[in-house]
Amino acid sequence: MLSQQLWQSHQDLVQACLEHPFVRGIATGELKRDCFAFYVGQDAFFLESFARAYSIAAAKAPDWQGFTSFHRLAAGVLKELELHENYALQWGVDLRKVQPANATRRYTDFLLATAWMGDIGAIAVAMSPCMRLYAYLGQQLALEPISENPYQAWIDSYSGDEFAALASQLE
């Protein structure tokens, strides 16, 4: 499968993501709360666009199977957003007031432009790397549990079989 070949050929980038100080901070529970709070706001903004892109893909689906598949993927994103909303409440982040950083805006603009102008294949290709990487990161971080890790819910969300199944479904 092409997605697996691309994944294997970019393991250097995958490992760089796993070793990034932000990801290591989540793994150890030592990431500064304000850094994670900023991420939660940015990721919530991103996830809203991700859900919209899935919905656009569902509308473009040529058959019922594709339509329902993309709606299931959108439902998975809504579940992710619930996690972010819980973190936001816990740490006093008002998600309605989040302004996207430039990188967040550029990425979400790319995803939505691809969804509006591309076909189903282009949409899946644009969205798949994020899903696969987050599933991988979650699974790897779950291998090194830390007691009382304030980010354990994040790790649990992305390490679970349900999230991995959504990533595989998209591929």
C-alpha positions in Angstrom: 0.0 0.0 0.0 1.3 3.4 -0.9 0.6 5.0 2.5 2.8 2.3 4.2 5.6 2.8 1.7 5.6 6.6 2.3 5.4 6.0 6.1 8.5 3.7 5.9 10.4 6.1 3.7 9.9 9.0 6.1 10.9 7.3 9.4 13.5 10.0 10.0 10.7 12.6 10.3 8.6 10.2 12.3 11.4 9.7 14.8 12.1 13.5 14.9 8.5 14.0 15.9 8.7 11.4 18.6 11.8 13.0 20.0 10.5 16.6 19.8 10.6 18.3 23.2 6.9 19.0 23.1 6.1 15.3 22.6 8.7 14.2 25.2 7.2 16.7 27.6 3.8 15.0 27.2 5.4 11.6 27.7 7.1 12.6 30.9 4.3 14.8 32.2 6.8 17.7 32.4 5.5 19.9 29.6 4.6 23.3 30.9 0.9 23.7 31.3 0.8 27.0 29.4 2.5 25.4 26.5 0.0 22.6 26.4 -2.9 25.1 26.9 -1.7 27.0 23.8 -1.5 23.7 21.9 -5.0 22.8 23.0 -6.4 26.0 21.6 -4.5 25.6 18.3 -5.4 22.0 17.9 -9.1 22.7 18.6 -9.0 25.3 15.8 -7.3 22.8 13.6 -9.7 20.0 14.5 -12.7 22.1 13.6 -11.2 22.5 10.1 -10.4 18.8 10.0 -14.0 17.9 10.7 -15.2 20.3 8.1 -12.8 18.8 5.5 -14.2 15.3 6.3 -17.7 16.6 5.9 -16.8 18.1 2.5 -15.3 14.7 1.5 -18.5 13.0 2.6 -20.5 15.3 0.4 -18.2 14.5 -2.5 -18.3 10.7 -1.9 -19.5 8.8 -5.0 -21.2 6.1 -3.0 -22.9 5.4 0.3 -19.9 3.6 1.7 -17.6 6.5 1.2 -20.2 8.9 2.5 -20.6 7.0 5.8 -16.8 6.4 6.1 -16.1 10.1 6.0 -18.9 10.8 8.4 -17.4 8.3 10.9 -14.1 10.0 10.5 -15.7 13.4 11.2 -17.4 11.8 14.3 -13.9 10.7 15.5 -12.7 14.3 15.2 -15.7 15.5 17.3 -14.6 13.0 20.0 -11.1 14.5 19.9 -12.6 17.9 20.3 -14.4 16.8 23.5 -11.0 16.0 25.0 -9.7 19.4 24.0 -12.9 21.1 25.5 -12.3 19.2 28.7 -8.6 20.4 28.9 -9.8 23.9 28.0 -12.3 24.0 30.9 -9.7 22.5 33.2 -7.1 25.1 32.4 -9.3 28.2 31.7 -8.7 28.3 27.9 -11.6 30.0 26.1 -11.7 28.1 22.8 -14.0 30.7 21.3 -11.3 33.3 21.6 -8.5 31.3 20.2 -6.7 33.0 17.3 -4.8 30.6 15.1 -1.1 31.0 14.8 0.3 31.4 11.3 1.3 27.8 11.0 -2.2 26.6 12.2 -3.9 29.0 9.8 -1.8 27.9 6.8 -2.3 24.2 7.5 -6.1 24.6 8.0 -6.3 26.7 4.9 -4.5 24.0 2.9 -6.8 21.3 4.2 -10.0 23.2 3.5 -8.8 24.3 0.0 -7.9 20.7 -0.8 -11.3 19.5 0.5 -13.1 22.1 -1.6 -11.1 21.8 -4.8 -9.7 18.2 -4.7 -11.3 14.9 -5.2 -11.8 12.2 -2.5 -8.3 10.8 -3.1 -6.6 14.2 -2.7 -8.5 14.9 0.5 -7.5 11.5 2.0 -3.9 12.0 1.0 -3.8 15.5 2.7 -5.4 14.3 5.9 -3.8 10.8 6.4 -0.3 11.8 7.6 -1.7 13.6 10.6 -3.9 10.7 11.6 -1.2 8.1 11.2 1.4 10.2 13.1 -0.9 10.9 16.0 -1.8 7.3 16.3 1.9 6.3 16.3 2.9 9.0 18.8 0.1 7.9 21.1 1.0 4.3 20.9 4.7 5.0 21.5 4.0 7.2 24.5 1.6 4.6 26.0 4.6 2.2 26.2 6.2 4.4 28.8 3.5 5.2 31.3 4.2 7.8 34.0 2.1 7.7 37.1 -0.1 10.8 37.6 0.8 12.2 34.2 -1.4 15.3 33.6 -1.4 14.4 29.9 -2.5 10.8 30.3 -5.9 11.4 28.8 -4.2 12.8 25.6 -2.0 9.7 25.4 -4.9 7.4 26.0 -7.0 9.1 23.3 -4.3 8.8 20.6 -3.0 5.3 21.7 -6.3 3.5 21.6 -7.5 1.0 19.0 -10.4 3.3 18.0 -8.1 6.1 16.9 -5.7 3.6 15.1 -8.7 2.2 13.3 -9.8 5.6 12.1 -6.2 6.3 10.8 -6.3 2.9 8.9 -9.8 3.7 7.6 -8.5 6.9 6.0 -5.5 5.2 4.5 
